[in-house]
Amino acid sequence: MLISALLVLHVIVAIVIIVAVLLQQGQGANAGAAFGAGSSGTVFGARGAASFLSRLTAVLAAVFMLNSTALAWIAARDVGEPGSLLERIEPVPQLQEELVPEDEEDENERDEDELDLPPPDSH
């Protein structure tokens, strides 16, 4: 249950961070002021106090990092046995062939030398 709640929070925080970053005005937006269009003191505009969106982005980034750390810690704690999956596989028992000792050979089987063959014809 805890992991599900943290995952939902993680996704929501990620979406809000994306929206907050996209809503912020870029520093290069006031670059036209440097060429006589405004009264800016620097090329990229005066940097005043941090806006609400930049503070919100910083807070959400901190929440995102802490949430990521918590999820990683929970996932690492839930691992039962260290090692790879291959180490957990039980080996398959090997089949052993039953060898018949030479003394117990079937008496009905004979070697070629022991066959009763007539002598060759001498024509």
C-alpha positions in Angstrom: 0.0 0.0 0.0 2.8 2.4 0.9 4.6 1.7 -2.4 1.4 2.4 -4.4 0.9 5.7 -2.6 4.5 6.8 -3.1 4.3 5.9 -6.8 1.1 7.9 -7.3 2.8 10.8 -5.5 5.9 10.4 -7.6 3.9 10.6 -10.9 1.9 13.6 -9.7 5.0 15.5 -8.6 6.7 14.8 -11.9 3.7 16.2 -13.9 3.5 19.3 -11.7 7.2 19.9 -12.1 6.9 19.7 -15.9 4.0 22.1 -15.9 5.8 24.6 -13.5 9.0 24.5 -15.7 7.0 25.1 -18.9 5.1 28.0 -17.4 8.2 29.9 -16.3 9.4 32.7 -18.4 12.9 32.1 -19.8 15.8 34.4 -19.0 16.3 35.1 -22.7 12.8 36.5 -23.1 14.0 40.0 -22.2 17.0 39.9 -24.6 15.4 42.5 -26.8 15.8 45.0 -23.9 19.6 44.9 -24.4 19.1 46.3 -27.9 17.2 49.4 -26.9 13.7 48.0 -26.5 13.7 48.5 -22.7 15.5 49.7 -19.7 17.1 46.5 -18.5 20.5 46.7 -16.9 21.9 43.4 -18.2 21.6 41.4 -21.5 19.2 38.8 -20.1 17.2 41.1 -17.8 17.4 42.1 -14.2 17.3 39.2 -11.8 15.0 40.1 -8.9 13.5 38.0 -6.2 12.7 34.4 -7.2 9.2 34.1 -8.5 6.5 31.8 -7.1 7.0 29.3 -9.9 10.8 29.0 -9.4 10.3 28.4 -5.7 7.6 25.9 -6.4 9.9 24.1 -8.8 12.7 23.9 -6.2 10.3 22.5 -3.5 8.8 20.0 -5.9 12.3 18.9 -7.0 13.2 18.3 -3.4 10.0 16.3 -2.8 10.7 14.3 -6.0 14.3 13.5 -4.9 13.2 12.4 -1.4 10.4 10.3 -2.9 12.8 8.7 -5.3 15.2 7.9 -2.4 12.3 6.4 -0.3 11.1 4.2 -3.2 14.7 3.0 -3.8 15.2 2.2 -0.1 11.9 0.3 0.1 12.7 -1.7 -3.1 16.1 -2.6 -1.8 14.8 -3.7 1.6 12.1 -6.0 0.0 14.7 -8.0 -1.8 14.7 -11.4 -0.2 17.9 -13.1 -1.2 20.9 -11.5 -2.8 22.2 -13.0 -6.0 21.1 -13.6 -9.5 18.1 -15.6 -10.6 20.4 -18.3 -12.1 21.8 -19.0 -8.6 18.3 -19.7 -7.3 17.5 -22.4 -9.9 17.8 -25.9 -8.6 20.0 -28.2 -10.7 18.3 -30.9 -12.7 19.2 -34.4 -11.4 21.5 -36.2 -13.8 20.3 -39.5 -15.3 22.7 -42.4 -14.6 23.0 -45.2 -17.1 22.8 -48.7 -15.7 25.7 -50.5 -17.1 25.4 -54.3 -17.3 28.6 -55.9 -16.1 30.2 -58.3 -18.5 29.7 -61.3 -16.2 25.9 -60.9 -16.4 25.5 -60.8 -20.2 22.5 -62.6 -21.6 23.4 -66.2 -22.3 21.4 -66.2 -25.5 23.7 -63.7 -27.1 27.0 -65.0 -28.6 30.0 -63.5 -30.2 30.5 -64.1 -33.9 33.3 -66.5 -33.2 31.1 -68.8 -31.3 28.5 -69.3 -34.0 28.0 -72.8 -35.4 28.8 -72.3 -39.1 29.6 -75.1 -41.5 33.2 -75.1 -42.8 33.8 -73.2 -46.1 33.5 -75.2 -49.3 36.9 -76.0 -50.8 36.0 -76.2 -54.6 
